[in-house]
Amino acid sequence: MVLLLTSERLEISPLVGADIADFAAYRRRPEIARYQSWGVDFSTADADALVAAQPAAGIPEPGEWVQLGLRAAAASDGSRLLIGDVAVGVDSVQPDSYELGVTLATEHQGSGYAAEALTTVIDWLMAERGAHRIVMQGDARNTAVLVLMRRLGLRHEGSVVEGDWFKGEWTTLERFALLRREWALR
Ligand SMILES: CC(C)(COP(=O)(O)OP(=O)(O)OC[C@H]1O[C@@H](n2cnc3c(N)ncnc32)[C@H](O)[C@@H]1OP(=O)(O)O)[C@@H](O)C(=O)NCCC(=O)NCCS
C-alpha cells in the first residue's frame, strides 16, 4: 500500500512519474530555487531521478528521503493538481528522528497550504511512525519559511552563523525542532 494522507483541502502522497513535469516546472522558478539546494536548471531528468530513487511505498528508512506531493482539488470532477511537496527525511544515526522541508508553487503560496500539509505530515510522523523529534532549517533570509516554522510551534534551536557556503556566499541557517511532547501540548 502506498502512503496517502488527507487533510481538509489536500491529498498527500509520494511523487510519481506523472508529477515530473509539474514538479520540475515549479522547482526551477528562481523564487522557489533561491534558498534551496537545487538551481534554476533543475530538469525533468533531475526530477525523474529523484522520483525513481524514492521508496516506492512512500515510507523512508533511516538515511532515506521521500518527496510527498501536495494535491489540491482542481475541479468539481474530483481531479487533483500538484501544488507543492513536503520532503521527509529519516535521520541515519538517531532513532525516531526526522527532517522536513516544504515547497509550494508560487501561485499557491499565501493560502495556508504549507501549514496544512506540514501539520498533517507531523501528525502522521508522531502518531503512526513514533517520531521523537522533527527538525527543519531555513536560510536566515527566507522569511516565509521562518514565519511558517514559528507559526507551527517549532522551537528555534540556534543559528549557524555564516556556516553554510551556499551558491557562492556564506549564509546563515536557522535551525528549528519539535519534540513529540511539545507537539502533544500545542
Ligand atoms: C516556505 C513556503 C512553503 C511558505 O509558504 P506560505 O504560503 O507562506 O505558507 P502557508 O501555506 O502557511 O501560508 C501562510 C500564508 O497564507 C495565509 N493564509 C490564507 N489562508 C490561510 C488559511 N486557511 N490557513 C492559514 N494561513 C492562511 C496566511 O495569512 C499567510 O499569509 P501571510 O504570509 O501573508 O501572512 C513558500 O514560501 C515556498 O514554497 N518557498 C519556496 C521554497 C522554500 O524556500 N522552502 C523552504 C525550504 S525549507
The ligand as an SDF file (V2000), in Angstrom:
LIG
                    3D

 48 50  0  0  0  0  0  0  0  0999 V2000
    8.0980   28.3740    2.5910 C   0  0  0  0  0  0  0  0  0  0  0  0
    6.7690   28.3810    1.8460 C   0  0  0  0  0  0  0  0  0  0  0  0
    6.3100   26.9490    1.6210 C   0  0  0  0  0  0  0  0  0  0  0  0
    5.7240   29.1180    2.7210 C   0  0  0  0  0  0  0  0  0  0  0  0
    4.5150   29.2000    2.0130 O   0  0  0  0  0  0  0  0  0  0  0  0
    3.2980   30.1050    2.5590 P   0  0  0  0  0  0  0  0  0  0  0  0
    2.2350   30.0580    1.5460 O   0  0  0  0  0  0  0  0  0  0  0  0
    3.8210   31.4300    3.0020 O   0  0  0  0  0  0  0  0  0  0  0  0
    2.8930   29.3440    3.8830 O   0  0  0  0  0  0  0  0  0  0  0  0
    1.4370   28.8880    4.3210 P   0  0  0  0  0  0  0  0  0  0  0  0
    0.9330   27.9010    3.3640 O   0  0  0  0  0  0  0  0  0  0  0  0
    1.4700   28.5140    5.7440 O   0  0  0  0  0  0  0  0  0  0  0  0
    0.5670   30.2010    4.1350 O   0  0  0  0  0  0  0  0  0  0  0  0
    0.6750   31.2580    5.0590 C   0  0  0  0  0  0  0  0  0  0  0  0
    0.0130   32.4530    4.4460 C   0  0  0  0  0  0  0  0  0  0  0  0
   -1.2810   32.0950    3.9660 O   0  0  0  0  0  0  0  0  0  0  0  0
   -2.2750   32.9450    4.5860 C   0  0  0  0  0  0  0  0  0  0  0  0
   -3.4960   32.1270    4.6800 N   0  0  0  0  0  0  0  0  0  0  0  0
   -4.5360   32.2570    3.8470 C   0  0  0  0  0  0  0  0  0  0  0  0
   -5.4700   31.3420    4.1450 N   0  0  0  0  0  0  0  0  0  0  0  0
   -4.9990   30.6090    5.1860 C   0  0  0  0  0  0  0  0  0  0  0  0
   -5.5020   29.5110    5.9050 C   0  0  0  0  0  0  0  0  0  0  0  0
   -6.6790   28.9520    5.6170 N   0  0  0  0  0  0  0  0  0  0  0  0
   -4.7220   28.9770    6.9000 N   0  0  0  0  0  0  0  0  0  0  0  0
   -3.5200   29.5230    7.2020 C   0  0  0  0  0  0  0  0  0  0  0  0
   -2.9800   30.5660    6.5130 N   0  0  0  0  0  0  0  0  0  0  0  0
   -3.7290   31.1200    5.5050 C   0  0  0  0  0  0  0  0  0  0  0  0
   -1.6380   33.3700    5.8790 C   0  0  0  0  0  0  0  0  0  0  0  0
   -2.2090   34.5680    6.3550 O   0  0  0  0  0  0  0  0  0  0  0  0
   -0.2210   33.5840    5.4290 C   0  0  0  0  0  0  0  0  0  0  0  0
   -0.1230   34.7670    4.6810 O   0  0  0  0  0  0  0  0  0  0  0  0
    0.9720   35.8790    5.0240 P   0  0  0  0  0  0  0  0  0  0  0  0
    2.3140   35.2130    4.7900 O   0  0  0  0  0  0  0  0  0  0  0  0
    0.6820   36.9720    4.0570 O   0  0  0  0  0  0  0  0  0  0  0  0
    0.7400   36.2290    6.4560 O   0  0  0  0  0  0  0  0  0  0  0  0
    6.8790   29.1150    0.4740 C   0  0  0  0  0  0  0  0  0  0  0  0
    7.3180   30.4320    0.6990 O   0  0  0  0  0  0  0  0  0  0  0  0
    7.8270   28.4340   -0.5010 C   0  0  0  0  0  0  0  0  0  0  0  0
    7.4730   27.4400   -1.1220 O   0  0  0  0  0  0  0  0  0  0  0  0
    9.0330   28.9940   -0.6770 N   0  0  0  0  0  0  0  0  0  0  0  0
    9.9900   28.4680   -1.6600 C   0  0  0  0  0  0  0  0  0  0  0  0
   10.5740   27.1590   -1.2230 C   0  0  0  0  0  0  0  0  0  0  0  0
   11.3440   27.3090    0.0780 C   0  0  0  0  0  0  0  0  0  0  0  0
   12.1970   28.1760    0.2150 O   0  0  0  0  0  0  0  0  0  0  0  0
   11.0240   26.4280    1.0270 N   0  0  0  0  0  0  0  0  0  0  0  0
   11.6520   26.4160    2.3430 C   0  0  0  0  0  0  0  0  0  0  0  0
   12.7010   25.3820    2.4310 C   0  0  0  0  0  0  0  0  0  0  0  0
   12.6740   24.5330    3.9900 S   0  0  0  0  0  0  0  0  0  0  0  0
  1  2  1  0
  2  3  1  0
  2  4  1  0
  2 36  1  0
  4  5  1  0
  5  6  1  0
  6  7  2  0
  6  8  1  0
  6  9  1  0
  9 10  1  0
 10 11  2  0
 10 12  1  0
 10 13  1  0
 13 14  1  0
 14 15  1  0
 15 16  1  0
 15 30  1  0
 16 17  1  0
 17 18  1  0
 17 28  1  0
 18 19  1  0
 18 27  1  0
 19 20  2  0
 20 21  1  0
 21 22  1  0
 21 27  2  0
 22 23  1  0
 22 24  2  0
 24 25  1  0
 25 26  2  0
 26 27  1  0
 28 29  1  0
 28 30  1  0
 30 31  1  0
 31 32  1  0
 32 33  2  0
 32 34  1  0
 32 35  1  0
 36 37  1  0
 36 38  1  0
 38 39  2  0
 38 40  1  0
 40 41  1  0
 41 42  1  0
 42 43  1  0
 43 44  2  0
 43 45  1  0
 45 46  1  0
 46 47  1  0
 47 48  1  0
M  END
$$$$
